């Protein structure tokens, strides 16, 4: 079973959601999943771009009321 971790970055504006996501991913293992909950609409572009650059995979992106939820699969190597 894949471990799922959560990071709440609601209320933070660019670039802080991506920086906090990057810092959290450093502590995770290959294949683990990080759920990021954000409120800044900029993450809709920033987090997928960051994932592409660093080789992580966006599993899902959902908008719920004022929240944006990403599920990211961590990739090492």
Biopython code that builds the backbone (N, CA, C, O; Angstrom):
import numpy as np
from Bio.PDB.StructureBuilder import StructureBuilder

atoms = [
    (1, "UNK", "N", (0.847, -1.185, 0.000)),
    (1, "UNK", "CA", (0.000, 0.000, 0.000)),
    (1, "UNK", "C", (0.892, 1.248, 0.000)),
    (1, "UNK", "O", (1.869, 1.315, 0.746)),
    (2, "UNK", "N", (0.560, 2.214, -0.823)),
    (2, "UNK", "CA", (1.338, 3.439, -0.945)),
    (2, "UNK", "C", (1.016, 4.384, 0.197)),
    (2, "UNK", "O", (-0.151, 4.619, 0.511)),
    (3, "UNK", "N", (2.051, 4.924, 0.816)),
    (3, "UNK", "CA", (1.854, 5.897, 1.891)),
    (3, "UNK", "C", (1.344, 7.207, 1.304)),
    (3, "UNK", "O", (1.809, 7.650, 0.254)),
    (4, "UNK", "N", (0.391, 7.820, 1.987)),
    (4, "UNK", "CA", (-0.158, 9.103, 1.557)),
    (4, "UNK", "C", (0.105, 10.118, 2.671)),
    (4, "UNK", "O", (-0.194, 9.867, 3.839)),
    (5, "UNK", "N", (0.655, 11.241, 2.298)),
    (5, "UNK", "CA", (0.962, 12.315, 3.228)),
    (5, "UNK", "C", (0.185, 13.555, 2.794)),
    (5, "UNK", "O", (-0.166, 13.686, 1.622)),
    (6, "UNK", "N", (-0.083, 14.461, 3.727)),
    (6, "UNK", "CA", (-0.860, 15.657, 3.424)),
    (6, "UNK", "C", (-0.067, 16.907, 3.773)),
    (6, "UNK", "O", (0.638, 16.953, 4.781)),
    (7, "UNK", "N", (-0.194, 17.920, 2.923)),
    (7, "UNK", "CA", (0.424, 19.220, 3.151)),
    (7, "UNK", "C", (-0.637, 20.285, 2.911)),
    (7, "UNK", "O", (-1.210, 20.360, 1.824)),
    (8, "UNK", "N", (-0.896, 21.098, 3.908)),
    (8, "UNK", "CA", (-1.890, 22.172, 3.810)),
    (8, "UNK", "C", (-1.168, 23.492, 3.612)),
    (8, "UNK", "O", (-0.486, 23.974, 4.516)),
    (9, "UNK", "N", (-1.317, 24.079, 2.430)),
    (9, "UNK", "CA", (-0.689, 25.369, 2.127)),
    (9, "UNK", "C", (-1.750, 26.430, 1.822)),
    (9, "UNK", "O", (-1.476, 27.425, 1.151)),
    (10, "UNK", "N", (-2.960, 26.201, 2.327)),
    (10, "UNK", "CA", (-4.024, 27.193, 2.126)),
    (10, "UNK", "C", (-3.625, 28.509, 2.793)),
    (10, "UNK", "O", (-3.040, 28.527, 3.877)),
    (11, "UNK", "N", (-3.953, 29.595, 2.123)),
    (11, "UNK", "CA", (-3.637, 30.919, 2.645)),
    (11, "UNK", "C", (-2.272, 31.436, 2.219)),
    (11, "UNK", "O", (-1.965, 32.610, 2.424)),
    (12, "UNK", "N", (-1.452, 30.582, 1.631)),
    (12, "UNK", "CA", (-0.137, 31.010, 1.166)),
    (12, "UNK", "C", (-0.193, 31.361, -0.320)),
    (12, "UNK", "O", (-0.911, 30.730, -1.095)),
    (13, "UNK", "N", (0.568, 32.368, -0.696)),
    (13, "UNK", "CA", (0.610, 32.809, -2.091)),
    (13, "UNK", "C", (1.949, 32.442, -2.709)),
    (13, "UNK", "O", (2.932, 32.196, -2.011)),
    (14, "UNK", "N", (1.961, 32.410, -4.038)),
    (14, "UNK", "CA", (3.140, 32.090, -4.824)),
    (14, "UNK", "C", (4.320, 32.923, -4.345)),
    (14, "UNK", "O", (4.178, 34.126, -4.126)),
    (15, "UNK", "N", (5.447, 32.320, -4.184)),
    (15, "UNK", "CA", (5.872, 30.967, -4.517)),
    (15, "UNK", "C", (5.812, 29.988, -3.340)),
    (15, "UNK", "O", (6.276, 28.854, -3.464)),
    (16, "UNK", "N", (5.251, 30.406, -2.206)),
    (16, "UNK", "CA", (5.304, 29.577, -0.999)),
    (16, "UNK", "C", (4.671, 28.195, -1.135)),
    (16, "UNK", "O", (5.240, 27.241, -0.605)),
    (17, "UNK", "N", (3.524, 28.023, -1.814)),
    (17, "UNK", "CA", (2.987, 26.660, -1.935)),
    (17, "UNK", "C", (3.959, 25.691, -2.610)),
    (17, "UNK", "O", (4.069, 24.537, -2.195)),
    (18, "UNK", "N", (4.654, 26.143, -3.632)),
    (18, "UNK", "CA", (5.608, 25.268, -4.330)),
    (18, "UNK", "C", (6.839, 25.027, -3.459)),
    (18, "UNK", "O", (7.358, 23.912, -3.423)),
    (19, "UNK", "N", (7.302, 26.037, -2.773)),
    (19, "UNK", "CA", (8.467, 25.873, -1.895)),
    (19, "UNK", "C", (8.154, 24.888, -0.777)),
    (19, "UNK", "O", (8.968, 24.016, -0.473)),
    (20, "UNK", "N", (6.986, 25.018, -0.166)),
    (20, "UNK", "CA", (6.604, 24.090, 0.912)),
    (20, "UNK", "C", (6.422, 22.669, 0.378)),
    (20, "UNK", "O", (6.769, 21.695, 1.045)),
    (21, "UNK", "N", (5.872, 22.563, -0.837)),
    (21, "UNK", "CA", (5.719, 21.244, -1.460)),
    (21, "UNK", "C", (7.090, 20.621, -1.699)),
    (21, "UNK", "O", (7.307, 19.449, -1.391)),
    (22, "UNK", "N", (8.000, 21.394, -2.241)),
    (22, "UNK", "CA", (9.354, 20.906, -2.503)),
    (22, "UNK", "C", (10.032, 20.450, -1.211)),
    (22, "UNK", "O", (10.673, 19.399, -1.184)),
    (23, "UNK", "N", (9.893, 21.231, -0.150)),
    (23, "UNK", "CA", (10.503, 20.874, 1.133)),
    (23, "UNK", "C", (9.910, 19.582, 1.689)),
    (23, "UNK", "O", (10.636, 18.760, 2.248)),
    (24, "UNK", "N", (8.612, 19.398, 1.541)),
    (24, "UNK", "CA", (7.957, 18.185, 2.059)),
    (24, "UNK", "C", (8.356, 16.953, 1.257)),
    (24, "UNK", "O", (8.584, 15.887, 1.828)),
    (25, "UNK", "N", (8.442, 17.093, -0.059)),
    (25, "UNK", "CA", (8.798, 15.973, -0.934)),
    (25, "UNK", "C", (10.195, 15.445, -0.607)),
    (25, "UNK", "O", (10.457, 14.254, -0.773)),
    (26, "UNK", "N", (11.074, 16.301, -0.152)),
    (26, "UNK", "CA", (12.449, 15.873, 0.207)),
    (26, "UNK", "C", (12.449, 14.777, 1.264)),
    (26, "UNK", "O", (13.365, 13.956, 1.309)),
    (27, "UNK", "N", (11.421, 14.761, 2.117)),
    (27, "UNK", "CA", (11.344, 13.788, 3.209)),
    (27, "UNK", "C", (10.639, 12.494, 2.810)),
    (27, "UNK", "O", (10.538, 11.573, 3.621)),
    (28, "UNK", "N", (10.151, 12.413, 1.571)),
    (28, "UNK", "CA", (9.354, 11.265, 1.147)),
    (28, "UNK", "C", (10.172, 10.309, 0.285)),
    (28, "UNK", "O", (11.196, 10.673, -0.293)),
    (29, "UNK", "N", (9.685, 9.084, 0.222)),
    (29, "UNK", "CA", (10.345, 8.039, -0.552)),
    (29, "UNK", "C", (9.700, 7.913, -1.937)),
    (29, "UNK", "O", (8.582, 8.376, -2.164)),
    (30, "UNK", "N", (10.427, 7.279, -2.847)),
    (30, "UNK", "CA", (9.931, 7.010, -4.191)),
    (30, "UNK", "C", (8.596, 6.268, -4.118)),
    (30, "UNK", "O", (8.473, 5.275, -3.400)),
    (31, "UNK", "N", (7.613, 6.743, -4.852)),
    (31, "UNK", "CA", (6.310, 6.085, -4.915)),
    (31, "UNK", "C", (5.312, 6.565, -3.873)),
    (31, "UNK", "O", (4.120, 6.281, -3.997)),
    (32, "UNK", "N", (5.763, 7.285, -2.850)),
    (32, "UNK", "CA", (4.812, 7.811, -1.870)),
    (32, "UNK", "C", (4.004, 8.937, -2.507)),
    (32, "UNK", "O", (4.435, 9.556, -3.480)),
    (33, "UNK", "N", (2.833, 9.190, -1.944)),
    (33, "UNK", "CA", (1.916, 10.184, -2.505)),
    (33, "UNK", "C", (1.761, 11.336, -1.515)),
    (33, "UNK", "O", (1.568, 11.126, -0.317)),
    (34, "UNK", "N", (1.850, 12.540, -2.036)),
    (34, "UNK", "CA", (1.635, 13.748, -1.245)),
    (34, "UNK", "C", (0.371, 14.432, -1.736)),
    (34, "UNK", "O", (0.244, 14.750, -2.918)),
    (35, "UNK", "N", (-0.560, 14.657, -0.822)),
    (35, "UNK", "CA", (-1.743, 15.456, -1.128)),
    (35, "UNK", "C", (-1.459, 16.882, -0.675)),
    (35, "UNK", "O", (-1.141, 17.126, 0.488)),
    (36, "UNK", "N", (-1.579, 17.812, -1.604)),
    (36, "UNK", "CA", (-1.350, 19.219, -1.318)),
    (36, "UNK", "C", (-2.692, 19.939, -1.437)),
    (36, "UNK", "O", (-3.362, 19.861, -2.467)),
    (37, "UNK", "N", (-3.072, 20.639, -0.370)),
    (37, "UNK", "CA", (-4.309, 21.418, -0.371)),
    (37, "UNK", "C", (-3.911, 22.884, -0.377)),
    (37, "UNK", "O", (-3.219, 23.351, 0.527)),
    (38, "UNK", "N", (-4.351, 23.607, -1.398)),
    (38, "UNK", "CA", (-3.964, 25.008, -1.571)),
    (38, "UNK", "C", (-5.191, 25.867, -1.852)),
    (38, "UNK", "O", (-6.269, 25.363, -2.166)),
    (39, "UNK", "N", (-4.996, 27.180, -1.730)),
    (39, "UNK", "CA", (-6.073, 28.108, -2.058)),
    (39, "UNK", "C", (-5.669, 29.098, -3.150)),
    (39, "UNK", "O", (-6.532, 29.745, -3.744)),
    (40, "UNK", "N", (-4.378, 29.223, -3.418)),
    (40, "UNK", "CA", (-3.884, 30.142, -4.445)),
    (40, "UNK", "C", (-4.080, 29.527, -5.825)),
    (40, "UNK", "O", (-3.510, 28.474, -6.110)),
    (41, "UNK", "N", (-4.876, 30.162, -6.694)),
    (41, "UNK", "CA", (-5.103, 29.599, -8.027)),
    (41, "UNK", "C", (-3.834, 29.460, -8.862)),
    (41, "UNK", "O", (-3.828, 28.729, -9.852)),
    (42, "UNK", "N", (-2.769, 30.143, -8.484)),
    (42, "UNK", "CA", (-1.505, 30.022, -9.199)),
    (42, "UNK", "C", (-0.934, 28.617, -9.165)),
    (42, "UNK", "O", (-0.150, 28.245, -10.039)),
    (43, "UNK", "N", (-1.321, 27.825, -8.156)),
    (43, "UNK", "CA", (-0.794, 26.458, -8.070)),
    (43, "UNK", "C", (-1.279, 25.587, -9.219)),
    (43, "UNK", "O", (-0.657, 24.571, -9.528)),
    (44, "UNK", "N", (-2.380, 25.969, -9.856)),
    (44, "UNK", "CA", (-2.898, 25.180, -10.983)),
    (44, "UNK", "C", (-1.873, 25.091, -12.112)),
    (44, "UNK", "O", (-1.858, 24.123, -12.872)),
    (45, "UNK", "N", (-1.033, 26.087, -12.215)),
    (45, "UNK", "CA", (0.046, 26.075, -13.208)),
    (45, "UNK", "C", (1.379, 25.706, -12.556)),
    (45, "UNK", "O", (2.152, 24.924, -13.110)),
    (46, "UNK", "N", (1.644, 26.275, -11.374)),
    (46, "UNK", "CA", (2.961, 26.148, -10.750)),
    (46, "UNK", "C", (3.302, 24.724, -10.317)),
    (46, "UNK", "O", (4.410, 24.255, -10.578)),
    (47, "UNK", "N", (2.384, 24.036, -9.669)),
    (47, "UNK", "CA", (2.702, 22.696, -9.169)),
    (47, "UNK", "C", (2.898, 21.695, -10.313)),
    (47, "UNK", "O", (3.863, 20.932, -10.270)),
    (48, "UNK", "N", (2.032, 21.659, -11.333)),
    (48, "UNK", "CA", (2.318, 20.744, -12.457)),
    (48, "UNK", "C", (3.650, 21.057, -13.150)),
    (48, "UNK", "O", (4.366, 20.141, -13.555)),
    (49, "UNK", "N", (3.983, 22.342, -13.286)),
    (49, "UNK", "CA", (5.255, 22.709, -13.917)),
    (49, "UNK", "C", (6.422, 22.239, -13.056)),
    (49, "UNK", "O", (7.408, 21.720, -13.580)),
    (50, "UNK", "N", (6.323, 22.412, -11.756)),
    (50, "UNK", "CA", (7.371, 21.966, -10.844)),
    (50, "UNK", "C", (7.520, 20.447, -10.912)),
    (50, "UNK", "O", (8.639, 19.934, -10.920)),
    (51, "UNK", "N", (6.410, 19.734, -10.961)),
    (51, "UNK", "CA", (6.449, 18.271, -11.062)),
    (51, "UNK", "C", (7.136, 17.822, -12.344)),
    (51, "UNK", "O", (7.960, 16.908, -12.314)),
    (52, "UNK", "N", (6.812, 18.448, -13.462)),
    (52, "UNK", "CA", (7.453, 18.093, -14.739)),
    (52, "UNK", "C", (8.964, 18.286, -14.665)),
    (52, "UNK", "O", (9.727, 17.442, -15.134)),
    (53, "UNK", "N", (9.387, 19.384, -14.083)),
    (53, "UNK", "CA", (10.814, 19.697, -13.999)),
    (53, "UNK", "C", (11.550, 18.678, -13.138)),
    (53, "UNK", "O", (12.683, 18.304, -13.441)),
    (54, "UNK", "N", (10.900, 18.227, -12.055)),
    (54, "UNK", "CA", (11.574, 17.360, -11.085)),
    (54, "UNK", "C", (11.216, 15.882, -11.219)),
    (54, "UNK", "O", (11.696, 15.061, -10.436)),
    (55, "UNK", "N", (10.383, 15.529, -12.196)),
    (55, "UNK", "CA", (10.090, 14.133, -12.475)),
    (55, "UNK", "C", (8.989, 13.505, -11.645)),
    (55, "UNK", "O", (8.771, 12.296, -11.727)),
    (56, "UNK", "N", (8.289, 14.303, -10.844)),
    (56, "UNK", "CA", (7.170, 13.774, -10.058)),
    (56, "UNK", "C", (5.932, 13.708, -10.951)),
    (56, "UNK", "O", (5.877, 14.340, -12.005)),
    (57, "UNK", "N", (4.952, 12.940, -10.515)),
    (57, "UNK", "CA", (3.756, 12.741, -11.337)),
    (57, "UNK", "C", (2.513, 13.275, -10.627)),
    (57, "UNK", "O", (2.245, 12.929, -9.477)),
    (58, "UNK", "N", (1.757, 14.127, -11.332)),
    (58, "UNK", "CA", (0.475, 14.605, -10.801)),
    (58, "UNK", "C", (-0.551, 13.505, -11.060)),
    (58, "UNK", "O", (-0.867, 13.195, -12.208)),
    (59, "UNK", "N", (-1.061, 12.928, -9.991)),
    (59, "UNK", "CA", (-2.072, 11.870, -10.110)),
    (59, "UNK", "C", (-3.465, 12.446, -10.250)),
    (59, "UNK", "O", (-4.314, 11.869, -10.930)),
    (60, "UNK", "N", (-3.708, 13.587, -9.608)),
    (60, "UNK", "CA", (-5.041, 14.200, -9.649)),
    (60, "UNK", "C", (-4.926, 15.670, -9.287)),
    (60, "UNK", "O", (-4.023, 16.090, -8.564)),
    (61, "UNK", "N", (-5.867, 16.432, -9.812)),
    (61, "UNK", "CA", (-6.011, 17.838, -9.457)),
    (61, "UNK", "C", (-7.510, 18.114, -9.422)),
    (61, "UNK", "O", (-8.199, 17.995, -10.435)),
    (62, "UNK", "N", (-8.005, 18.484, -8.247)),
    (62, "UNK", "CA", (-9.430, 18.749, -8.085)),
    (62, "UNK", "C", (-9.627, 20.113, -7.439)),
    (62, "UNK", "O", (-8.874, 20.510, -6.550)),
    (63, "UNK", "N", (-10.645, 20.818, -7.899)),
    (63, "UNK", "CA", (-11.028, 22.072, -7.272)),
    (63, "UNK", "C", (-12.315, 21.838, -6.499)),
    (63, "UNK", "O", (-13.302, 21.354, -7.053)),
    (64, "UNK", "N", (-12.299, 22.184, -5.216)),
    (64, "UNK", "CA", (-13.460, 22.016, -4.343)),
    (64, "UNK", "C", (-13.712, 23.312, -3.609)),
    (64, "UNK", "O", (-12.948, 23.694, -2.722)),
    (65, "UNK", "N", (-14.776, 23.983, -3.975)),
    (65, "UNK", "CA", (-15.102, 25.293, -3.407)),
    (65, "UNK", "C", (-13.887, 26.205, -3.528)),
    (65, "UNK", "O", (-13.502, 26.555, -4.644)),
    (66, "UNK", "N", (-13.270, 26.601, -2.415)),
    (66, "UNK", "CA", (-12.125, 27.509, -2.471)),
    (66, "UNK", "C", (-10.784, 26.789, -2.395)),
    (66, "UNK", "O", (-9.735, 27.433, -2.360)),
    (67, "UNK", "N", (-10.810, 25.464, -2.371)),
    (67, "UNK", "CA", (-9.586, 24.682, -2.240)),
    (67, "UNK", "C", (-9.206, 24.002, -3.558)),
    (67, "UNK", "O", (-10.060, 23.652, -4.372)),
    (68, "UNK", "N", (-7.920, 23.832, -3.731)),
    (68, "UNK", "CA", (-7.370, 23.083, -4.862)),
    (68, "UNK", "C", (-6.580, 21.929, -4.261)),
    (68, "UNK", "O", (-5.709, 22.141, -3.418)),
    (69, "UNK", "N", (-6.880, 20.722, -4.690)),
    (69, "UNK", "CA", (-6.243, 19.527, -4.146)),
    (69, "UNK", "C", (-5.428, 18.837, -5.230)),
    (69, "UNK", "O", (-5.949, 18.481, -6.287)),
    (70, "UNK", "N", (-4.152, 18.657, -4.955)),
    (70, "UNK", "CA", (-3.262, 17.901, -5.838)),
    (70, "UNK", "C", (-2.865, 16.616, -5.147)),
    (70, "UNK", "O", (-2.654, 16.592, -3.934)),
    (71, "UNK", "N", (-2.765, 15.549, -5.919)),
    (71, "UNK", "CA", (-2.153, 14.296, -5.456)),
    (71, "UNK", "C", (-0.919, 14.101, -6.331)),
    (71, "UNK", "O", (-1.016, 14.006, -7.554)),
    (72, "UNK", "N", (0.234, 14.044, -5.685)),
    (72, "UNK", "CA", (1.512, 13.960, -6.377)),
    (72, "UNK", "C", (2.216, 12.671, -5.981)),
    (72, "UNK", "O", (2.362, 12.369, -4.796)),
    (73, "UNK", "N", (2.651, 11.912, -6.984)),
    (73, "UNK", "CA", (3.460, 10.721, -6.718)),
    (73, "UNK", "C", (4.929, 11.115, -6.800)),
    (73, "UNK", "O", (5.386, 11.651, -7.810)),
    (74, "UNK", "N", (5.653, 10.844, -5.736)),
    (74, "UNK", "CA", (7.062, 11.221, -5.646)),
    (74, "UNK", "C", (7.908, 10.254, -6.470)),
    (74, "UNK", "O", (7.721, 9.038, -6.421)),
    (75, "UNK", "N", (8.834, 10.822, -7.222)),
    (75, "UNK", "CA", (9.758, 10.017, -8.031)),
    (75, "UNK", "C", (11.182, 10.376, -7.625)),
    (75, "UNK", "O", (11.536, 11.551, -7.523)),
    (76, "UNK", "N", (11.971, 9.370, -7.400)),
    (76, "UNK", "CA", (13.408, 9.564, -7.086)),
    (76, "UNK", "C", (14.211, 8.996, -8.231)),
    (76, "UNK", "O", (13.975, 7.878, -8.690)),
    (77, "UNK", "N", (15.163, 9.786, -8.683)),
    (77, "UNK", "CA", (16.083, 9.287, -9.701)),
    (77, "UNK", "C", (15.612, 9.522, -11.027)),
    (77, "UNK", "O", (16.281, 9.156, -11.994)),
]
sb = StructureBuilder()
sb.init_structure("model")
sb.init_model(0)
sb.init_chain("A")
sb.init_seg("    ")
for serial, (resi, resn, name, xyz) in enumerate(atoms, 1):
    if name == "N":
        sb.init_residue(resn, " ", resi, " ")
    sb.init_atom(name, np.array(xyz, "f"), 0.0, 1.0, " ", f" {name:<3s}", serial, name[0])
structure = sb.get_structure()
